């Protein structure tokens, strides 16, 4: 496959020795028997696969070398493997084709959230023999000597399992030797659990040249961090969608169109129940976001804003109710209550769609469902249109019924339609009764002064 490219700033080796020259045939056979490798192929493309081996010495001490492999069709622009729950604070290794197109470039990087990861010159990684491009497939066999810790995280190789992430970008081959090259945003990404128990064993310097198919244990990758996490994620999505797509709009529609005794209290009770449903969804989502280091993502941030806004909505509703009973028209609290409710319902529905988008990254297609996204969009659009129509119809009904809807400040006293004094009215078309003559004694006698004796 030719000479491979070793990342700049890493432990450099003048050349990569072959196993047979340095260790002899006996060590070659022993490693073939004892090495254990666990593999995972992505749900999006079974031709994109990752493998891992943890030598016995590293598994017992928690420190030392580990070996992993990245493989994909050479038509991919790049693929990556990383340690961590998400891109944020992760230890990432990106592979793409070299300038010649016959070898591969390995670029160690540090994840900084939803932005292009930066080159990591502190990573101690080496491309091993067997790396390169052949028969339309690019492969990187990697030894990492300090993957137990990095700037932003640590890994425990003594544990039975560990959390990793992967990402891939289909497209034309990148063909560059630059480890700092800009890379386009991934098309598919996910987190998964790797079973370390099945990856431990052996002490080979390159287990991927010595391990046969029977020595490889397949790990499907959960598409998120675990089955429990998948259940939590599905429960969060179900409850949040139920709250913002069904419950909140239904309660708002009822107060506009329904008319029966106690409708106000029915509306209040219904919306409070909807809020409790969202509290449950919010708690599950917050747990997942914290566990996956996603609190700085748009979806959980909007969720937190919605949670805070909904806390004030019942208070504003009560102030609106009391003000309407006292003045007979809407007050400032009324408009705050109405527009906050409209904004929260709309933003909540939009955030549900953003949640589906985020699930692509968290679950890599396991919990994300295109048909589910389409169904959500259709139902959400229908309910939002029905909610807006009910709001418009409700306002028209109020106007037709003669309900006072306050739009301006109350008229000032001098602008009120109060009768003016008789002196100011004079003889007008609406006042054909002449004024009586003024008495001479104006100090005590006016129009209705005491009669003279």
N, C-alpha and C positions, 0 to 999 in steps of 0.2 A: 504493500500500500504506500510505500515511500516514507519519507521523513515526516514525522508529525510535528505539530507546532505546540510548544510549551508556553504557557502564559507568562508575560513579563512580570517581574517582581516576585516570582515563586522560587521554590527550591529548584535550582537548575541542575540538570545532569548533562554532562558532555555528550553522552550517547546513552541509549536505552539498551542495557544488556539483555540478551535472550536468556530464557530460563535454563536451557540445556547447557550453555557455556558456563554460567556462574554457579549453578547448583547441581548439575549432573542429572542423569536420568532417574536415579533412585528418588531424589527429592521431588522430581516432576511427577512420578507415579504416586508418591505418598500424598502430595497435595491434591491430586486428582481424586483420591479416595476420600479425604477428610474434609475438603472445603465444602461449605454449604452456601448456596446462593438463592435468594428470594427474588422473584421477578414480578413486575406489574406492567400490564399493557393498558393503554388508555381506552375508556369506553368510546371516545369519539373516533379513534382510529387504532385498530389492533396492531397496526404495523409500527406504532410508536410505543416503545417499551423501555423499561428501566429495570436494572438489576442491582442487587446489593449483597456484599459479603462483609462480615465483621470477623476478623481473625480472632482466634481463641484468646490471645493475650490482651487484645483490646476489650473483648467482652468481659474478661475477668477484672480488669483494672479500671475500665471506663475511659482510658486514654490510649492513644496510639493510632495506627493507620486503619483506615477503612477503604474498601474498594467499591466503586459503583460504575455502572455502564449506562450510557445513553445511546439509543439507536432509533433511527427513523429513515424514511425515504429521503433521498438527497434533494427531492423537489421541495422540501420544506425550507422556508427561509431560515428558521431557527427553531430549536426546542430547548427546554430548560428543565432542570431538576433542582429543588431547593429544600432546605431544612427550615421548619417552622410551620405555623398555623396558617399564615397568609403571606402576601408579599411584604407587608410591613415588618421590618426587623428580621427578615429571613436571609439565609445564606444560600445564594443562588449560583448555579453553574449553567451557563448558556453554551450551547454547541451550534456551530454553523460551518459551512464549507469554507476552506481556505481559498486564497487567491487562485491557485492552480486548479481548484475544483477536484483534486485527487486526495486531499488530506482534509483534516478538520481543525478548527480553531476552538479552543476551550477558553471561555471568558468567565472567571469568577466575579460575582457581583454581590452587592448588598441591597436588599429591598428597602425602599423608603415610602411605602404606601402605594397608591395608584398612580405611579409615575415610573419612568424608565429607571431601572436599578443602576446604581453606580458601580464602576469597576472597583474590585477589592484587591489591592496589591498585597495585603497581608495573608491571603489564602495560600496555604502550602499544598498545592496540588500538582500532579504530574500526569501527563498523558502517557499511557503505557502501550506496549506493543499490541497490535491488533486494532489500533485506532486508525481511522482513515475512511475513504470512500471506495466502495467496490460494488459492482453489480447494482447500481442505483440505490445503494444504502449507505448512509453515513453512521459511523460508530465511534464513540469515545469511551475507551477504557481508562478509568481515572483512579489514581491513588490520592487520598486526602490524608494529610498527617496532622491536621489541627481542626478537624471538623467537630470536635467535642465542644468547642466554644468559638464564638465570633462576636464581632461588635453588634450587640443587639440580642444575643441569645446563646443558649447552651443546648447540648444534647447528652442524654444518658444512654450510653451503649450497653450498660449492664442491665437495662430494663428489658422487658419482654416485647415491647413495641415502641414505635416512635412516629411522630407526625411529620410528614413531608408534603411538599407541593410540587406540581408540575405545570408547565405551560407550553404551548406550541403555537407557531404561526405558519400556516401553509403559504405557499407562494413560490416565487423564483428563488433559486439558490443565492445566498448572500455573497459568497466568494470573496472573502477578505481575510487578511492576516491580523487585522487590528482588533485587539481584545477590548478596546474602548469604543468600538463602533456603535453608532446609534442603531437601535433596534425598534421596529414597529410594535405597536401594542399587540398582545397575544389575541388570538381568536378563541381559544379554549384554554381554560385553566381550572385547577381543582386542588383540593387538599385530600390527603388519604393517610391511612395508617399502614405502616410497614411492620410486619411481624419479625422483630429482631430474633426471636427464638429460633426461627427457621433460617436465619441468615448467619448464625454464629458457627464458627468452626474453621479449621485450617490455618495455615500460616504462609500461604503462597504470596509472592510479590505480584502475581497477576492471575487470580483465580479464573478469569474468563477465558484464558487459553487452556485451562486444565480441567474445567468442569464439564462433564457430559450432560446431556439432556436429563438423565435420570437424577442428577444431583441438584437440579433446579426445582424449587418449590414455587408454585404460582400463587401470587397474592393479587386478588382481583382489584384491590383498592376500593375503599368504601365509597368514594365520591364525596365524602365529607370525613370528619374525623372518626366517626364510629356509627354503629347502628342506633345507639342512643341519641347521638347528635342528629341523625336523620329524622328520628321521630320527633325530637324537639323542634327542628326546623319546619317540619310539616305541620305540627300543631300550631306553631307561631303563625305560619302563613294562613292556615284555615281560620283561626280566631280573628286575626286582623282583617282578613277579607270579609268575614261575616259581619264584623263591626262596621266597617266603612262602606261596604257595598250594599249590605242589606239592612242592618239595624238602624244606623243613624239616619239614612235617607228615609226609611219608612216612618220613623218618629217625626221627622220634619214634614213629610207629606201629610201625615195625619192631622197635625195642628193647623194645616192650611185648608184641607178639604173636608175633614170630618166635623160634625156638629152634633154634640150630645152633651148632657150635663157631666161635668167633670173632665172635659177634654183636656183642660190645662194640666190637671194633675196626672192624667193618663200620659200626656206628652212628657212630663217631667220624669215620671217613673220609668217609662220606656227608654228615654235617653240615658238615665242613670244606669239602667241595666246594660245598655250598649257600652257605656263607659267602663263598667266592670269587666265586660268581655275584652275590651281593649287593654285594660290593665293586665289581664292574664297574658294576652298576646305580647304586650310590651315587656313584661317580666321575662318571658321565654326568649324574646328577641335580644334583650339586653344581655342575658346570660350567654347566648350564642355569640354576640358581637364581641363581648369581652373575652370569651374563650378563644375566638379566632382572630383577635386583635383587629377588629373591623370597626371600632368605635369612631374612627376618623373618616369612615365612608359616608356617602351622601344618604343612603337609606336609613341607617340607625340615627344619624343626626336629625333628619326630618322626623323620624319617629319620636325622638325626645322632644322636639318642638311641639309636635301634636299632643303629646302627653301633658305638657305644661299648659298649653292653650285650653285643652279640655278640662283641666282642673278649675279654671276660672269660669267656664261656661255655665254651670249651675248657679253660681253666685250672680252672674250677670242676668240670668233668667229670672231669679227671684227679685232682683232690683227692677227689672222690666215689669214684672207682674204687679209689684207694689206701686210703681209709678203710674201704670196704666189705670189701676183702680182709683188712685187719688186724683189724677188729672184728666182722665178720660181720653188720653191720646198718648202717643209714643214719646218717650224721653230719650235723652242721650244714652242711657243704659239699654234702651230698647234697640237702638241701632247698633250698638256694640255687640249685643247678644245675637242679633240677626246676622250681621256680616261676619262675625267670628265663626258662627256655626256654618255659614255658607263656605267660608274659606277653609275650615277644617275638613269638611266633607270632601271638597274638591281636592285638596292637597293630600288627604288620606288615600283617595282612590288613585291618584297619580303615584304616590309612594308605593302602593302595592305593585304597580308595574315595574318600578325601580327595584323592588325586592326580587322580582323574577329575574331581572337582569343580573343582580348581584349573586343570585343562586347559581348562575352559570359558573362563576368563579369559585364559589364555595363548594359546589357539588359536582361540577364538571358534567352535568347531564343526568346525574343520579336522582336528585330531587327536583331539578328543573325539568319542566315538561312543556314542550311547545304547544301541545294541544291544551294543556292546562292554562297556559298564558293566553291563548286565543279565547278559551271559554271565559276566563276572567275579564278580558277586555270587552267581550260582547255584553256580558251581564252588567259590568260596571258602567259601560256607556249607556245602556238602557236605563239603569237606575238613576244615573246622573241627569239624563234628559228628562225623565219623569219627575225628578226632584225640582229641576228648574221650571218645568211647565207648571207644576203645582204651586210654586212660589209666585209665578206671574199670575196665575188664575186666582190665587188667594188675594193678591193685592187688588185685582179688578173687582172681586166680590166685595171687598171692604169699601171701595169707593162707591159702588152701586148701592150698597146698604146705607150709605151716608155716615160711615164711621169716620170720625175725624182722625186724619193722619197728619200729625204735626210736622211741618217742613221748615217753618221759620220761628223766630222768637215770638212770644205773646205780644199783642199790640200794646203800645204804651197807653197810659191812662188817658192822655190828652187826645189819643187817636181813637179811643173807644166811642161807639155810637151812643153816647149819653146825651140827654136833652140839655141844650144850652140855656142859659138864663134868658128870660123873656126880653131883656133889653137888647140882647144880641140878635134875637130872631127877627124882630121888626115885622113889617108887613110883607109877607112872601106869598107866593101862590099857594103854599100849603098852610098858610096862617092868615085867613081872611077876617079874623076877629081883631079889631083895632085895640091898641093898648089903652088902658084907662089913663086919664090925666094924672100927672105926678102931683102929689100934695106939696104945699109950700114948705111944710116942716119936714125936711128930708132927714133930719137927725133921728127922729123917732117914727115918722110916718112914711111908709112906702105905699106900695100898691094895696097892701092889706093892713095899713095902719089902723089905729083905733078911731072909731067914728067920733066926730066932734059933737059936743052937747049943744 
